Amino acid sequence: MLMQPGIDPAICEDSAWWALYTRHQHEKTVAEMLSAKGLEVFLPLYVTRRRWKDRSKVLSLPLFPGYLFVQGGLDRRLQVLTTPGVHMILCIGDHPAIIPETEIQAIRRAVDGSYRIEPHPFLKCGERVRVKRGALEGVEGVLVRKKNMYRLVLSVDLLERSVGVEIDASDVEPVGARSAAGVFSPG
């Protein structure tokens, strides 16, 4: 079985995370159906307020529109693919593409924490930082400034999608040898 480099085939069957592409705005329904089938599903959501002319409403929307994550259950691919609303399993060649556990856990910790989180344009480059305290301690990402706030950008490279988490710049430190003391000072 051809696998991604550095991935143990035994781990892939039982505990690896992989991504599904769903019909537009069907992520929650698909997640519920797959959970009912006994699969471990992760659908990261964020809360936003939408305004119309006559009303305003608080909505819970997917952080990665059109995608959700499934752990293990690769032996039940047919059951997954025949679920209404599922378009396809993301693959590399003929095999499901594995999402690194570190990316899933970083997003899970950001969603579960009391952080303001929302989708962010995908970043391919930037200076990486590591959170040194708080609920996200040890999580790595890219620090960007938006208006007067700092955001830690966490990415799922396979999807080429990112999320931004508001964070205090003093809670991060640069990863690597290059010092960027002036970049991270809130002034």
C-alpha positions as CSV (number, residue, x, y, z in Angstrom):
1,M,0.0,0.0,0.0
2,L,1.5,3.3,-1.1
3,M,1.4,5.8,1.8
4,Q,2.5,9.4,2.4
5,P,6.2,9.6,3.4
6,G,6.9,9.1,7.1
7,I,3.4,7.7,7.8
8,D,3.1,4.3,9.5
9,P,0.4,2.1,7.7
10,A,-0.8,0.7,11.0
11,I,-1.5,4.2,12.4
12,C,-3.3,5.1,9.2
13,E,-6.1,2.5,9.6
14,D,-6.9,3.2,13.2
15,S,-6.1,6.8,14.3
16,A,-5.2,8.9,11.2
17,W,-7.3,11.9,10.3
18,W,-8.5,12.4,6.7
19,A,-10.7,15.0,5.1
20,L,-14.0,14.8,3.3
21,Y,-15.3,17.3,0.7
22,T,-19.1,17.9,1.1
23,R,-21.9,19.6,-0.7
24,H,-22.2,23.3,-0.1
25,Q,-23.6,24.0,3.4
26,H,-24.0,20.3,4.2
27,E,-21.1,19.9,6.6
28,K,-23.2,19.8,9.8
29,T,-25.7,17.3,8.3
30,V,-22.9,15.0,7.0
31,A,-21.1,15.2,10.4
32,E,-24.3,14.1,12.2
33,M,-24.9,11.2,9.8
34,L,-21.3,10.0,10.0
35,S,-21.3,10.3,13.8
36,A,-24.5,8.2,13.8
37,K,-22.6,5.5,11.8
38,G,-20.1,5.4,14.6
39,L,-17.3,7.3,13.0
40,E,-15.1,9.9,14.9
41,V,-15.9,13.2,13.2
42,F,-14.4,16.7,13.7
43,L,-16.2,19.7,12.3
44,P,-14.6,22.9,13.6
45,L,-17.1,25.7,13.9
46,Y,-17.0,29.4,14.7
47,V,-19.6,31.9,15.8
48,T,-20.4,34.9,13.8
49,R,-23.1,37.6,13.7
50,R,-24.8,38.1,10.3
51,R,-26.9,41.2,9.6
52,W,-29.7,41.7,7.2
53,K,-31.9,44.8,6.6
54,D,-34.6,43.6,9.0
55,R,-32.7,41.4,11.5
56,S,-29.4,40.2,12.9
57,K,-28.6,36.6,13.8
58,V,-25.8,34.7,15.5
59,L,-24.7,31.7,13.4
60,S,-22.4,28.8,13.9
61,L,-20.5,28.2,10.7
62,P,-17.7,25.8,9.6
63,L,-14.2,27.1,9.8
64,F,-13.4,25.2,6.6
65,P,-16.5,25.5,4.4
66,G,-17.1,22.3,2.4
67,Y,-14.8,20.1,4.6
68,L,-14.9,18.0,7.7
69,F,-12.4,15.6,9.2
70,V,-12.8,11.9,10.0
71,Q,-10.5,9.7,12.2
72,G,-9.9,6.1,11.4
73,G,-12.6,4.1,9.7
74,L,-10.7,3.8,6.3
75,D,-12.0,0.3,6.0
76,R,-15.5,1.9,5.9
77,R,-14.9,4.1,2.9
78,L,-17.9,2.9,1.0
79,Q,-20.1,3.7,3.9
80,V,-18.7,7.2,4.1
81,L,-18.9,7.8,0.3
82,T,-22.5,6.7,0.1
83,T,-23.5,9.2,2.9
84,P,-25.8,11.8,1.4
85,G,-23.9,15.1,1.0
86,V,-20.4,13.6,0.7
87,H,-18.7,14.5,-2.6
88,M,-15.3,12.8,-2.1
89,I,-12.5,11.8,0.2
90,L,-9.4,13.9,-0.4
91,C,-6.7,11.6,-1.8
92,I,-3.1,11.6,-2.8
93,G,-3.0,9.3,-5.7
94,D,-5.4,6.4,-4.9
95,H,-5.1,6.7,-1.1
96,P,-6.8,9.0,1.4
97,A,-4.6,11.9,2.3
98,I,-3.6,11.9,5.9
99,I,-4.0,15.2,7.9
100,P,-1.2,15.5,10.5
101,E,-2.4,15.0,14.1
102,T,-0.6,18.3,15.1
103,E,-2.8,20.4,12.7
104,I,-6.0,18.8,14.0
105,Q,-5.0,19.2,17.6
106,A,-4.0,22.8,17.2
107,I,-7.4,23.7,15.6
108,R,-9.3,21.6,18.2
109,R,-7.5,23.5,21.0
110,A,-8.2,26.8,19.4
111,V,-11.9,26.0,18.9
112,D,-12.3,24.5,22.4
113,G,-10.6,27.5,24.1
114,S,-12.1,30.8,24.8
115,Y,-10.5,32.4,21.8
116,R,-12.0,34.5,19.0
117,I,-11.5,32.4,15.9
118,E,-12.5,32.8,12.2
119,P,-11.4,31.7,8.8
120,H,-8.2,33.4,7.5
121,P,-6.6,33.5,4.0
122,F,-4.1,30.6,3.6
123,L,-0.5,31.6,4.4
124,K,2.3,29.6,2.7
125,C,5.1,31.6,4.3
126,G,5.8,33.8,7.3
127,E,7.8,33.7,10.5
128,R,6.6,30.8,12.7
129,V,5.9,31.4,16.3
130,R,5.1,29.1,19.3
131,V,2.6,29.9,22.0
132,K,4.4,29.9,25.3
133,R,1.4,30.2,27.8
134,G,-2.3,29.7,28.0
135,A,-4.6,27.0,26.5
136,L,-2.7,27.0,23.2
137,E,0.7,26.5,24.9
138,G,3.1,24.7,22.5
139,V,0.9,25.3,19.4
140,E,2.9,26.7,16.4
141,G,1.6,29.0,13.7
142,V,2.3,32.3,11.9
143,L,1.7,35.6,13.8
144,V,0.1,38.4,11.8
145,R,-1.3,41.8,12.7
146,K,-4.8,42.8,11.8
147,K,-5.7,46.4,12.7
148,N,-4.6,46.7,16.4
149,M,-4.9,42.9,17.1
150,Y,-2.5,40.0,16.6
151,R,-3.7,36.7,15.2
152,L,-2.0,33.3,15.3
153,V,-2.7,31.7,11.9
154,L,-3.1,28.0,12.0
155,S,-3.2,26.1,8.7
156,V,-4.2,22.8,7.3
157,D,-1.7,22.5,4.5
158,L,-3.5,19.8,2.6
159,L,-6.6,21.9,2.2
160,E,-4.6,25.1,1.8
161,R,-7.0,26.7,4.3
162,S,-6.2,28.7,7.5
163,V,-7.9,30.0,10.6
164,G,-6.9,33.1,12.6
165,V,-7.0,33.1,16.4
166,E,-6.8,36.4,18.3
167,I,-3.9,36.2,20.7
168,D,-1.8,38.5,22.8
169,A,1.6,39.1,21.0
170,S,3.4,38.7,24.4
171,D,2.2,35.1,24.6
172,V,4.3,33.9,21.6
173,E,8.0,33.4,20.9
174,P,9.7,33.0,17.6
175,V,10.5,29.5,16.4
176,G,14.0,29.0,15.1
177,A,17.3,30.9,15.4
178,R,16.2,34.2,13.9
179,S,15.3,36.8,16.5
180,A,12.3,39.1,15.8
181,A,12.0,41.0,19.0
182,G,10.8,44.2,17.3
183,V,8.2,42.3,15.2
184,F,6.3,41.0,18.2
185,S,6.3,44.0,20.4
186,P,2.7,45.4,20.6
187,G,3.8,49.0,20.0
